[in-house]
Amino acid sequence: LKNPLFKTHRGFKAILLGGGPTTQQLLKRSVERGIPIVSSYGMTETCAQIVANPMTTPSGMYTPLKSVGKPFPPNQLQIRD
């Protein structure tokens, strides 16, 4: 994203981020380039990603709810005690 000649491939949909927080600078650059950023969560030991929440869209910043996101189909989540 730092390279001024950077262009995305026409089939590119979004960047999935996980493993920790991202910087406002990265989010700002992605908005400037029209690149959607999606925060994702999944335990490395069990799966790559199971839920996702958009942080940016091609048109700008997105204000997500305080949530890690919705599960990817066909996954379902249960809270058990």
Backbone as JSON Lines, residues from 0, in Angstrom:
{"i":0,"aa":"L","n":[0.81,-1.21,0.0],"ca":[0.0,0.0,0.0],"c":[0.85,1.27,0.0]}
{"i":1,"aa":"K","n":[2.13,1.14,0.39],"ca":[2.99,2.33,0.43],"c":[3.46,2.74,-0.97]}
{"i":2,"aa":"N","n":[3.53,1.78,-1.89],"ca":[4.01,2.06,-3.23],"c":[2.96,2.86,-4.01]}
{"i":3,"aa":"P","n":[3.33,4.03,-4.55],"ca":[2.34,4.85,-5.27],"c":[1.83,4.18,-6.55]}
{"i":4,"aa":"L","n":[2.56,3.2,-7.07],"ca":[2.14,2.49,-8.28],"c":[1.3,1.26,-7.97]}
{"i":5,"aa":"F","n":[1.0,1.02,-6.7],"ca":[0.24,-0.16,-6.29],"c":[-1.14,-0.18,-6.95]}
{"i":6,"aa":"K","n":[-1.48,-1.32,-7.53],"ca":[-2.82,-1.53,-8.09],"c":[-3.28,-2.92,-7.67]}
{"i":7,"aa":"T","n":[-4.56,-3.05,-7.44],"ca":[-5.09,-4.36,-7.08],"c":[-5.44,-5.13,-8.35]}
{"i":8,"aa":"H","n":[-5.43,-6.44,-8.23],"ca":[-5.87,-7.31,-9.32],"c":[-7.38,-7.16,-9.46]}
{"i":9,"aa":"R","n":[-7.9,-7.28,-10.67],"ca":[-9.34,-7.07,-10.89],"c":[-10.21,-8.05,-10.11]}
{"i":10,"aa":"G","n":[-9.68,-9.21,-9.75],"ca":[-10.44,-10.19,-8.97],"c":[-10.31,-10.01,-7.47]}
{"i":11,"aa":"F","n":[-9.53,-9.01,-7.05],"ca":[-9.29,-8.76,-5.63],"c":[-10.56,-8.29,-4.93]}
{"i":12,"aa":"K","n":[-10.86,-8.88,-3.77],"ca":[-12.09,-8.52,-3.04],"c":[-11.81,-7.73,-1.76]}
{"i":13,"aa":"A","n":[-10.86,-8.19,-0.94],"ca":[-10.59,-7.54,0.35],"c":[-9.33,-8.12,0.96]}
{"i":14,"aa":"I","n":[-8.81,-7.41,1.97],"ca":[-7.7,-7.92,2.78],"c":[-8.29,-8.38,4.1]}
{"i":15,"aa":"L","n":[-8.02,-9.63,4.47],"ca":[-8.44,-10.16,5.76],"c":[-7.3,-9.98,6.75]}
{"i":16,"aa":"L","n":[-7.58,-9.34,7.88],"ca":[-6.59,-9.15,8.94],"c":[-6.99,-9.96,10.15]}
{"i":17,"aa":"G","n":[-6.02,-10.49,10.85],"ca":[-6.29,-11.23,12.08],"c":[-5.04,-11.3,12.92]}
{"i":18,"aa":"G","n":[-5.18,-11.74,14.14],"ca":[-4.03,-11.92,15.01],"c":[-3.7,-10.72,15.88]}
{"i":19,"aa":"G","n":[-4.36,-9.62,15.67],"ca":[-4.09,-8.45,16.5],"c":[-4.69,-7.2,15.88]}
{"i":20,"aa":"P","n":[-4.6,-6.09,16.59],"ca":[-5.18,-4.84,16.09],"c":[-4.39,-4.28,14.91]}
{"i":21,"aa":"T","n":[-5.03,-3.44,14.13],"ca":[-4.36,-2.76,13.01],"c":[-4.24,-1.28,13.33]}
{"i":22,"aa":"T","n":[-3.47,-0.59,12.54],"ca":[-3.26,0.84,12.79],"c":[-4.25,1.68,11.99]}
{"i":23,"aa":"Q","n":[-4.52,2.87,12.5],"ca":[-5.38,3.81,11.78],"c":[-4.73,4.21,10.45]}
{"i":24,"aa":"Q","n":[-3.39,4.25,10.42],"ca":[-2.68,4.6,9.19],"c":[-2.95,3.57,8.1]}
{"i":25,"aa":"L","n":[-2.93,2.29,8.44],"ca":[-3.22,1.25,7.45],"c":[-4.66,1.36,6.96]}
{"i":26,"aa":"L","n":[-5.59,1.59,7.87],"ca":[-6.99,1.74,7.47],"c":[-7.17,2.95,6.56]}
{"i":27,"aa":"K","n":[-6.49,4.06,6.87],"ca":[-6.59,5.26,6.04],"c":[-6.05,4.99,4.64]}
{"i":28,"aa":"R","n":[-4.91,4.31,4.55],"ca":[-4.34,3.99,3.24],"c":[-5.27,3.1,2.43]}
{"i":29,"aa":"S","n":[-5.89,2.15,3.1],"ca":[-6.79,1.24,2.38],"c":[-7.99,2.0,1.83]}
{"i":30,"aa":"V","n":[-8.51,2.96,2.59],"ca":[-9.63,3.77,2.12],"c":[-9.19,4.6,0.91]}
{"i":31,"aa":"E","n":[-7.99,5.2,0.99],"ca":[-7.47,6.01,-0.12],"c":[-7.34,5.2,-1.4]}
{"i":32,"aa":"R","n":[-7.02,3.91,-1.27],"ca":[-6.84,3.03,-2.43],"c":[-8.11,2.27,-2.81]}
{"i":33,"aa":"G","n":[-9.17,2.44,-2.02],"ca":[-10.42,1.73,-2.31],"c":[-10.35,0.25,-2.01]}
{"i":34,"aa":"I","n":[-9.54,-0.12,-1.01],"ca":[-9.36,-1.52,-0.66],"c":[-10.11,-1.83,0.63]}
{"i":35,"aa":"P","n":[-11.09,-2.73,0.59],"ca":[-11.8,-3.11,1.8],"c":[-10.89,-3.89,2.76]}
{"i":36,"aa":"I","n":[-10.94,-3.56,4.04],"ca":[-10.22,-4.28,5.08],"c":[-11.26,-4.96,5.95]}
{"i":37,"aa":"V","n":[-11.06,-6.25,6.21],"ca":[-11.98,-7.03,7.03],"c":[-11.21,-7.63,8.19]}
{"i":38,"aa":"S","n":[-11.65,-7.35,9.4],"ca":[-11.07,-7.95,10.59],"c":[-11.65,-9.36,10.72]}
{"i":39,"aa":"S","n":[-10.78,-10.34,10.97],"ca":[-11.26,-11.72,11.08],"c":[-10.72,-12.37,12.34]}
{"i":40,"aa":"Y","n":[-11.4,-13.41,12.78],"ca":[-10.99,-14.15,13.97],"c":[-11.14,-15.64,13.71]}
{"i":41,"aa":"G","n":[-10.19,-16.38,14.2],"ca":[-10.24,-17.84,14.16],"c":[-9.05,-18.37,14.94]}
{"i":42,"aa":"M","n":[-9.25,-19.44,15.65],"ca":[-8.15,-20.05,16.41],"c":[-7.24,-20.8,15.45]}
{"i":43,"aa":"T","n":[-5.95,-20.49,15.49],"ca":[-4.99,-21.12,14.59],"c":[-5.05,-22.63,14.67]}
{"i":44,"aa":"E","n":[-5.3,-23.17,15.87],"ca":[-5.31,-24.61,16.07],"c":[-6.51,-25.29,15.44]}
{"i":45,"aa":"T","n":[-7.56,-24.54,15.11],"ca":[-8.78,-25.17,14.62],"c":[-9.2,-24.72,13.22]}
{"i":46,"aa":"C","n":[-8.92,-23.48,12.87],"ca":[-9.33,-22.98,11.55],"c":[-8.6,-21.67,11.27]}
{"i":47,"aa":"A","n":[-8.62,-21.25,10.03],"ca":[-7.97,-19.98,9.7],"c":[-8.82,-18.81,10.17]}
{"i":48,"aa":"Q","n":[-10.02,-18.68,9.61],"ca":[-10.97,-17.66,10.04],"c":[-12.34,-18.29,10.13]}
{"i":49,"aa":"I","n":[-13.1,-17.85,11.12],"ca":[-14.47,-18.35,11.25],"c":[-15.48,-17.21,11.29]}
{"i":50,"aa":"V","n":[-15.04,-16.02,11.71],"ca":[-15.91,-14.85,11.71],"c":[-15.17,-13.66,11.11]}
{"i":51,"aa":"A","n":[-15.94,-12.68,10.61],"ca":[-15.32,-11.49,10.03],"c":[-16.21,-10.28,10.22]}
{"i":52,"aa":"N","n":[-15.58,-9.12,10.26],"ca":[-16.28,-7.86,10.44],"c":[-15.59,-6.8,9.59]}
{"i":53,"aa":"P","n":[-16.3,-6.15,8.64],"ca":[-15.65,-5.14,7.81],"c":[-15.21,-3.92,8.62]}
{"i":54,"aa":"M","n":[-13.98,-3.45,8.36],"ca":[-13.46,-2.25,9.01],"c":[-13.49,-1.07,8.06]}
{"i":55,"aa":"T","n":[-13.32,-1.33,6.77],"ca":[-13.4,-0.29,5.75],"c":[-14.15,-0.85,4.55]}
{"i":56,"aa":"T","n":[-14.63,0.04,3.71],"ca":[-15.26,-0.33,2.45],"c":[-14.56,0.5,1.37]}
{"i":57,"aa":"P","n":[-14.76,0.19,0.09],"ca":[-14.12,1.02,-0.93],"c":[-14.5,2.5,-0.84]}
{"i":58,"aa":"S","n":[-15.65,2.8,-0.26],"ca":[-16.09,4.2,-0.18],"c":[-15.69,4.89,1.12]}
{"i":59,"aa":"G","n":[-15.1,4.18,2.07],"ca":[-14.66,4.86,3.29],"c":[-14.68,3.98,4.52]}
{"i":60,"aa":"M","n":[-14.54,4.63,5.66],"ca":[-14.5,3.91,6.94],"c":[-15.87,3.35,7.27]}
{"i":61,"aa":"Y","n":[-15.84,2.23,7.94],"ca":[-17.05,1.57,8.39],"c":[-17.0,1.54,9.9]}
{"i":62,"aa":"T","n":[-18.1,1.8,10.55],"ca":[-18.13,1.77,12.01],"c":[-18.86,0.51,12.46]}
{"i":63,"aa":"P","n":[-18.11,-0.55,12.72],"ca":[-18.76,-1.8,13.1],"c":[-19.27,-1.76,14.53]}
{"i":64,"aa":"L","n":[-20.2,-2.62,14.81],"ca":[-20.64,-2.8,16.19],"c":[-19.5,-3.41,16.98]}
{"i":65,"aa":"K","n":[-19.6,-3.38,18.3],"ca":[-18.56,-3.99,19.12],"c":[-18.71,-5.5,19.03]}
{"i":66,"aa":"S","n":[-18.17,-6.05,17.97],"ca":[-18.34,-7.46,17.66],"c":[-17.14,-7.94,16.87]}
{"i":67,"aa":"V","n":[-16.84,-9.22,16.97],"ca":[-15.79,-9.79,16.13],"c":[-16.33,-10.16,14.77]}
{"i":68,"aa":"G","n":[-17.64,-10.04,14.58],"ca":[-18.22,-10.27,13.28],"c":[-19.2,-11.42,13.23]}
{"i":69,"aa":"K","n":[-19.65,-11.68,12.03],"ca":[-20.61,-12.76,11.79],"c":[-19.85,-13.98,11.26]}
{"i":70,"aa":"P","n":[-20.34,-15.18,11.57],"ca":[-19.66,-16.38,11.09],"c":[-19.78,-16.54,9.58]}
{"i":71,"aa":"F","n":[-18.71,-17.07,8.98],"ca":[-18.74,-17.41,7.56],"c":[-19.68,-18.58,7.34]}
{"i":72,"aa":"P","n":[-20.5,-18.55,6.29],"ca":[-21.36,-19.7,5.99],"c":[-20.49,-20.92,5.67]}
{"i":73,"aa":"P","n":[-20.86,-22.1,6.01],"ca":[-22.09,-22.53,6.66],"c":[-21.93,-22.67,8.17]}
{"i":74,"aa":"N","n":[-20.94,-21.99,8.76],"ca":[-20.66,-22.13,10.19],"c":[-21.77,-21.56,11.05]}
{"i":75,"aa":"Q","n":[-21.95,-22.18,12.22],"ca":[-22.87,-21.69,13.24],"c":[-22.11,-21.64,14.55]}
{"i":76,"aa":"L","n":[-22.45,-20.7,15.4],"ca":[-21.78,-20.55,16.68],"c":[-22.74,-20.86,17.82]}
{"i":77,"aa":"Q","n":[-22.2,-21.45,18.87],"ca":[-22.97,-21.71,20.08],"c":[-22.14,-21.28,21.28]}
{"i":78,"aa":"I","n":[-22.81,-20.72,22.27],"ca":[-22.15,-20.41,23.53],"c":[-22.59,-21.46,24.53]}
{"i":79,"aa":"R","n":[-21.61,-22.17,25.07],"ca":[-21.93,-23.25,26.0],"c":[-21.26,-22.99,27.34]}
{"i":80,"aa":"D","n":[-21.92,-23.48,28.36],"ca":[-21.38,-23.35,29.71],"c":[-21.16,-24.74,30.27]}
